[in-house]
C-alpha cells in the first residue's frame, strides 16, 4: 500500500500533520491545497515492492503576496495561497480603468499572481451626449454613471409628455436611458363657427406652421384676426373670429320716395318697404333688400303721376294742370274756387307723402331735427330761439291745396317733461316772392290758435278753409320750449263755382 504523508515543518516529530489517517493514497487524494505556515513542508512517501502502480506528483510553491488593489475594487476572497483564484469586481455603475467589469487573478507557481495589479474602479462612461431628431441638448451634469442630460425640442416640436424639457440618465451598463422623441406640435381642432369659412393656406391642418385664413360668408363681417397660425407651443395664434351679419347704416336715397320705417335696424337680408311721395307712383318692387355691401339693392323708382289723365278735375268748371308730384284744377273764366272739397284728410306730413325737402324750419334745437316734426314721429321738432314768433315751420304742398285744419302733439324732452306750443299763428302764400298772409277772422283780425294744455293730441279746425301752396305755422307761446309735431288736414279742390256776372260789372 502506497501512502504519502505531508507535514508542516521539517522535523516529523515536531511538524504538524496535514494528511488524514495513514496519509494520502490513490484512493484518497488531497482535495484542497495544503499550506505550510512554517515555510517548510515535509513529504514522506511509503511504498511496498509487491506491485507496480502509477506514481504521484506534487506541485508546490510559495504563497502569493497581498495584491495592491485600487479604490473601490471588491475581492471575492482574501485567499493568497498557491493556486487560489480571486475575482475582483466594481460596484454597480462602475468599471475598472481598463474598461473591464471584472478581473480574475490566480496565485501561480513561485508566488506570483497572474494579474499582480488591480486598478481602481471608476464610474461607467456612457459616451458623449447623443443627439436627437428635432431637438437638442441644453446641458448635462456629466456623461458617466447617473449623469443626466436635458433635452429641449426645436420650435414647432414637442415631447409627447407635453413637458417643456426631458431628462435622460447614464445607466450602469454604460448606455444612455431611452432618448426622448420630439414630435411635430399639433394644435387643437379649430371649432366651427356659423357663417365662417376656414381656408388652409399652408401646412397640414393642425401641425406647427399651419396657416388658416378665416373668411365670412357673403353678407357677414369678421370680428377677429383674418389669419391665424399654429404656433410652436401647440396653440393657435388667436381666437377663431366670429362672423356677424352686416348692417345697412344708410337708407337709400330714392328720388321722390322714402323708406317707410327708418326706426329699425336693417341687417343683411332684411327688407325695407319703399313708398313714393304724394303724386308719384312706384316703378319696381316696393321691397328693397339690405345687400352684402351694406347698401340696399333692387331700388325702385318713383315717377310722376299725370293725375289729369284720370279726369280728377271737373271738366265743366276747371282745367287740369299737372305738375311734378301734384296737380291743380284751375278755374275756367267765369268760375271761382270751391273750397268745400271732400273728402277731408291728412295732406302727407305724418306719412311721408310730403318729402323732407318740402319742409323748412326757422332753426333746430340739438337732437330735435326737422324730420321729426311729423305727427307721431320721435322725438319731435323744437325751435332754438326762446322768444315768441321766432320759431316756425313751413310746408310746401307743391300746388295750391285746400287746408281745413291741423293736429298737433307735444314733444317729450330728455328729462321726461313735455314741451309744446300753446298758441300758433297760421300764415300762407302761393308764391315765396310775395309776403305771407295771416289767417284772419271775418273781421280781418289775425287769428291766434290756442292749443289744449298738455293734451296728447290737439285738433284745430279752421273756421273758413284756405287754399295755398305754402303753409307756415309760427309759434307764439309755448310751455318749457317751442316744440311740437303736426299734420295738416285738407283736400284737393276739383271743381269751381260759377260766377253770376249779372250781379256786378254788368254794364
Buried (B, 14 or more C-beta within 10 A) or exposed (E): EBBBBBBBBEEEEEBEBBBEEEBBBEEBEBEEBBBBEEEEBBBEBEEEEEEEEEEBEEEEBBBBEEBEBBEBBBBEEEBBBBBBEBEBBBEEBBBBEEEEBEBEBBBEEEBBBEEEEBBEBBBBBBEEBEEBEBBEBEEBEBBBBBBBBBBBBBEBBBBEEEEEBBBBBBBBEBEBEEBBBBBBBBBEEBEEBEBBEBEEEEBEEBBBBBBBBBBBEEBBBBEBBEEBBBBBEBEBEBEBBBBBBBEBEEBBEBEBBBBEEEEEEBBBEBBBEBBBBBBBEBEEEBEBBBBBEBBBEEBBBBBBBEBBEEEEBBEEBBBBBBEEBBBBBBBBEEBEBBBEBEEBEBBBBBBBBBBBEBBBBBEBBEEBBBBBBBBEBEBBBBBBEEEBEBBBBBBBBBBBBBBBBBBBBBBBBEEEEBBBBBBBBBBBBEEEEEEBBBBEEEEEEEBBBBBEEEEEEBEBEBEEBBBBBBBBBBBBBBBBBBBBBBBBBBBBBBBBEEBEEEEEEEE
